[in-house]
Amino acid sequence: MNTLPMHTNMPCRVVMAISILLGIVILGSCSKPAEPAGQWQWPLPPDMPLPQVPTENPMTATKVELGRYLFYDTQLSVNGKQSCASCHQQQFAFAEPRTQSVGSTGQQHRRNALALVNVAYNNTLTWAHDGLTDIEQQLLIPMFSDNPVELGISGKEAEVLQRLTRAPYPQLFQQAFGETKPDMQHVVLALASFVRSLLSFQSDFDRYAYYNDDAALNPLQIEGMNLFFSERLECHHCHGGFNFTQATSHSKQPLDLRPFHNTGLYFTQSDDDHTAGYPQHDRGLAEITMNPADDGRFRAPTLRNIALTAPYMHDGSLATLEQVIDFYAAGGRQITDGHDAGDGRHHPAKSQFVTGFALTISERAAVLAFLHSLTDSQFIANRDHSNPWPTSP
């Protein structure tokens, strides 16, 4: 794990402390391998590179299935009221239609839930943390963090594990790990395996680009695609590649760009110290690096299934794709009144690629049509990704 400033409530601190306390595998450690690799068939288009999977947690069908049960199990939260799927809902491409998430105890979070789409290819995780690079690490935060509380199981591990002794868990743990008794390390490994299995490559765009179906996109969508990848709009600089995000690495490209961008969403003045920048309650990557140049920098998420994952931006402050296009066309956002008043277009750390552009009405419609072509209807209906519990557990 990267060496990062350890100040109060920083995720890196949470991950390290919990890992030491519970003995959970942190990738790259000398802990024993979880199990033999087994066979796992990645559902990928022809010639698509494989995701990079940690040797400590090889993919197996039995682990993925166990992880699916855990992902949808509300008994994995401290009070039995929330599961991972509460904030990551399949019909919304494993995001949720809230501006900001709410934890199992009702605590309001400050950020919008990211969609879990092709996370196996991500080289960084969460909205703004350059030290979280493995799903096994990231999962510890929603499970154990107390500020904000998500699942909130810190200090209640024994109680939660006892709940995981009911059917069908003994059989699932036996199949996945060779023993019926659950432990937190196996819970984390199985959940990570299920999340890695959430791959989406069956959109109209995929059929056009990877399956040689020239009729998969209509002329309007093709016009929008050409605009999207043009230097005029420059969308592809942050949302490029097969996963439509720079935050991608894979077996054929281990290059780690770790891209975080200030898009000009805010440029407000703090009431406390009269400094200008992003709102002090969420300054993005700067909270981790302590570098003022990282003020307001957040990770560019994948645009796959983007039409399903409203609202947008790290705080859900843009409600529709139309608003997102208008925001980038303006080169950022000006807020004329209220606590966050200011002109984000003039933030000194704003990305060089967010300069603004002009679109005709028909061009705007074309870009929207292309973005909708990234929707994978099979992904949101895939029974292998769905809730396995017959009733709410």
Secondary structure as the mmCIF struct_conf table of DSSP 4:
data_model
#
loop_
_struct_conf.conf_type_id
_struct_conf.id
_struct_conf.beg_label_comp_id
_struct_conf.beg_label_asym_id
_struct_conf.beg_label_seq_id
_struct_conf.end_label_comp_id
_struct_conf.end_label_asym_id
_struct_conf.end_label_seq_id
TURN_TY1_P TURN_TY1_P1 THR A 8 ASN A 9
HELX_RH_AL_P HELX_RH_AL_P1 PRO A 11 LEU A 22
TURN_TY1_P TURN_TY1_P2 GLY A 23 GLY A 23
TURN_TY1_P TURN_TY1_P3 LEU A 27 GLY A 28
BEND BEND1 SER A 29 CYS A 30
HELX_LH_PP_P HELX_LH_PP_P1 SER A 31 PRO A 33
BEND BEND2 GLU A 35 GLU A 35
TURN_TY1_P TURN_TY1_P4 PRO A 46 ASP A 47
HELX_LH_PP_P HELX_LH_PP_P2 MET A 48 GLN A 52
TURN_TY1_P TURN_TY1_P5 THR A 55 GLU A 56
BEND BEND3 ASN A 57 ASN A 57
HELX_RH_AL_P HELX_RH_AL_P2 ALA A 61 PHE A 71
TURN_TY1_P TURN_TY1_P6 TYR A 72 TYR A 72
HELX_RH_3T_P HELX_RH_3T_P1 THR A 74 LEU A 76
BEND BEND4 SER A 77 SER A 77
TURN_TY1_P TURN_TY1_P7 VAL A 78 ASN A 79
BEND BEND5 GLY A 80 LYS A 81
HELX_RH_AL_P HELX_RH_AL_P3 CYS A 84 CYS A 87
BEND BEND6 HIS A 88 HIS A 88
STRN STRN1 GLN A 89 GLN A 89
HELX_RH_3T_P HELX_RH_3T_P2 GLN A 90 PHE A 92
TURN_TY1_P TURN_TY1_P8 ALA A 93 PHE A 94
STRN STRN2 ALA A 95 ALA A 95
BEND BEND7 PRO A 97 GLN A 100
STRN STRN3 VAL A 102 VAL A 102
TURN_TY1_P TURN_TY1_P9 SER A 104 THR A 105
HELX_LH_PP_P HELX_LH_PP_P3 GLN A 107 GLN A 107
STRN STRN4 GLN A 108 GLN A 108
HELX_LH_PP_P HELX_LH_PP_P4 HIS A 109 HIS A 109
BEND BEND8 ARG A 110 ARG A 111
HELX_LH_PP_P HELX_LH_PP_P5 ASN A 112 ALA A 115
BEND BEND9 VAL A 117 ASN A 118
HELX_RH_3T_P HELX_RH_3T_P3 VAL A 119 TYR A 121
STRN STRN5 ASN A 122 ASN A 122
BEND BEND10 ASN A 123 THR A 124
BEND BEND11 THR A 126 ALA A 128
TURN_TY1_P TURN_TY1_P10 ASP A 130 GLY A 131
BEND BEND12 ASP A 134 ASP A 134
HELX_RH_AL_P HELX_RH_AL_P4 ILE A 135 GLN A 138
TURN_TY1_P TURN_TY1_P11 LEU A 139 LEU A 139
HELX_RH_AL_P HELX_RH_AL_P5 LEU A 140 PHE A 144
STRN STRN6 ASP A 146 ASP A 146
TURN_TY1_P TURN_TY1_P12 ASN A 147 PRO A 148
STRN STRN7 VAL A 149 VAL A 149
BEND BEND13 GLU A 150 LEU A 151
TURN_TY1_P TURN_TY1_P13 SER A 154 GLY A 155
HELX_RH_AL_P HELX_RH_AL_P6 GLU A 157 ARG A 163
TURN_TY1_P TURN_TY1_P14 LEU A 164 THR A 165
BEND BEND14 ARG A 166 ARG A 166
TURN_TY1_P TURN_TY1_P15 ALA A 167 PRO A 168
HELX_RH_AL_P HELX_RH_AL_P7 TYR A 169 PHE A 177
BEND BEND15 GLY A 178 GLY A 178
BEND BEND16 THR A 180 LYS A 181
HELX_RH_AL_P HELX_RH_AL_P8 MET A 184 ARG A 196
TURN_TY1_P TURN_TY1_P16 SER A 197 SER A 197
BEND BEND17 SER A 203 SER A 203
HELX_RH_AL_P HELX_RH_AL_P9 ASP A 204 ALA A 209
TURN_TY1_P TURN_TY1_P17 TYR A 210 TYR A 210
BEND BEND18 TYR A 211 TYR A 211
TURN_TY1_P TURN_TY1_P18 ASP A 214 ALA A 215
BEND BEND19 ALA A 216 LEU A 217
HELX_RH_AL_P HELX_RH_AL_P10 PRO A 219 PHE A 228
TURN_TY1_P TURN_TY1_P19 PHE A 229 PHE A 229
BEND BEND20 SER A 230 SER A 230
TURN_TY1_P TURN_TY1_P20 GLU A 231 LEU A 233
HELX_RH_3T_P HELX_RH_3T_P4 CYS A 235 HIS A 237
TURN_TY1_P TURN_TY1_P21 CYS A 238 CYS A 238
BEND BEND21 HIS A 239 HIS A 239
TURN_TY1_P TURN_TY1_P22 GLY A 241 PHE A 244
BEND BEND22 THR A 245 ALA A 247
STRN STRN8 THR A 248 THR A 248
STRN STRN9 HIS A 250 HIS A 250
TURN_TY1_P TURN_TY1_P23 SER A 251 LYS A 252
STRN STRN10 GLN A 253 GLN A 253
STRN STRN11 PHE A 260 HIS A 261
BEND BEND23 GLY A 264 LEU A 265
STRN STRN12 THR A 268 GLN A 269
TURN_TY1_P TURN_TY1_P24 ASP A 271 ASP A 273
STRN STRN13 ALA A 276 GLY A 277
BEND BEND24 TYR A 278 TYR A 278
TURN_TY1_P TURN_TY1_P25 GLN A 280 HIS A 281
STRN STRN14 GLY A 284 GLY A 284
TURN_TY1_P TURN_TY1_P26 LEU A 285 LEU A 285
HELX_RH_AL_P HELX_RH_AL_P11 ALA A 286 THR A 289
HELX_RH_3T_P HELX_RH_3T_P5 PRO A 292 ASP A 294
TURN_TY1_P TURN_TY1_P27 ASP A 295 GLY A 296
STRN STRN15 ARG A 297 ARG A 297
STRN STRN16 PHE A 298 ARG A 299
TURN_TY1_P TURN_TY1_P28 ARG A 304 ASN A 305
HELX_RH_3T_P HELX_RH_3T_P6 ILE A 306 LEU A 308
BEND BEND25 THR A 309 THR A 309
BEND BEND26 PRO A 311 PRO A 311
STRN STRN17 TYR A 312 TYR A 312
BEND BEND27 MET A 313 MET A 313
TURN_TY1_P TURN_TY1_P29 HIS A 314 ASP A 315
STRN STRN18 LEU A 318 LEU A 318
BEND BEND28 THR A 320 THR A 320
HELX_RH_AL_P HELX_RH_AL_P12 LEU A 321 ALA A 329
TURN_TY1_P TURN_TY1_P30 ALA A 330 GLY A 331
BEND BEND29 GLY A 332 GLY A 332
STRN STRN19 GLN A 334 ILE A 335
BEND BEND30 ASP A 337 GLY A 338
TURN_TY1_P TURN_TY1_P31 HIS A 339 ASP A 340
STRN STRN20 GLY A 342 ASP A 343
HELX_RH_3T_P HELX_RH_3T_P7 GLY A 344 HIS A 346
TURN_TY1_P TURN_TY1_P32 PRO A 348 ALA A 349
TURN_TY1_P TURN_TY1_P33 GLN A 352 PHE A 353
HELX_RH_AL_P HELX_RH_AL_P13 ILE A 361 HIS A 372
TURN_TY1_P TURN_TY1_P34 SER A 373 LEU A 374
HELX_RH_AL_P HELX_RH_AL_P14 SER A 377 ALA A 381
HELX_RH_3T_P HELX_RH_3T_P8 ARG A 383 HIS A 385
BEND BEND31 SER A 386 SER A 386
BEND BEND32 PRO A 390 THR A 391
#
